[in-house]
Amino acid sequence: MDNVLLHVRAVLSTTPMRWQQLVETIPSELLNRPPAPQEWSAFACLQHLLATERLFFPVRVRNFLAGEKELATYDPDTQGNPHAGRTAAELVAEFTTLRAESLSLVATITEADLMRTARHSELGSAALRDILHGWGAHDLDHTIQAERALMQPFIAGSGPWRRYFSANDVERP
């Protein structure tokens, strides 16, 4: 993809607004409803996006910009979820603040910086452009995952039209 900085900034800037709108308009029982056993609810997706905004993506970008050559692994399952007991509104407010800081960081990246490389202990060599692509994909992936979770009661209740939603129906009758 050409112009990765422009495209990534565009995606990253839309995510907080999408989440703010979801949190402000969708009832909490839907936000907290997992689509299926062992699947993430929309609220869990928001918690994860906030955790990675705090602990992963901006940290990685700073690692690359500082010229670090080794990247530590990040395991979201073991590096905690410091968001327990907080409301979706509180999480989205913090996410919005952190994302504004992240967008300021991304604005400092030059085209030449995109080729900076480092070695990840599990994944091998990676460039800054790789992590930026991953960041955009990660935002979209978990926002889509959240919206898919929110869809489930509507899909299940759509009667004869349910078959039209088979690509997103987690129960697939």
Summary of the structure (lengths in Angstrom):
residues: 173
radius of gyration: 17.8
end to end distance: 38.5
largest distance: 57.2
contacts: 482
relative contact order: 0.19
helix: 63%
strand: 6%
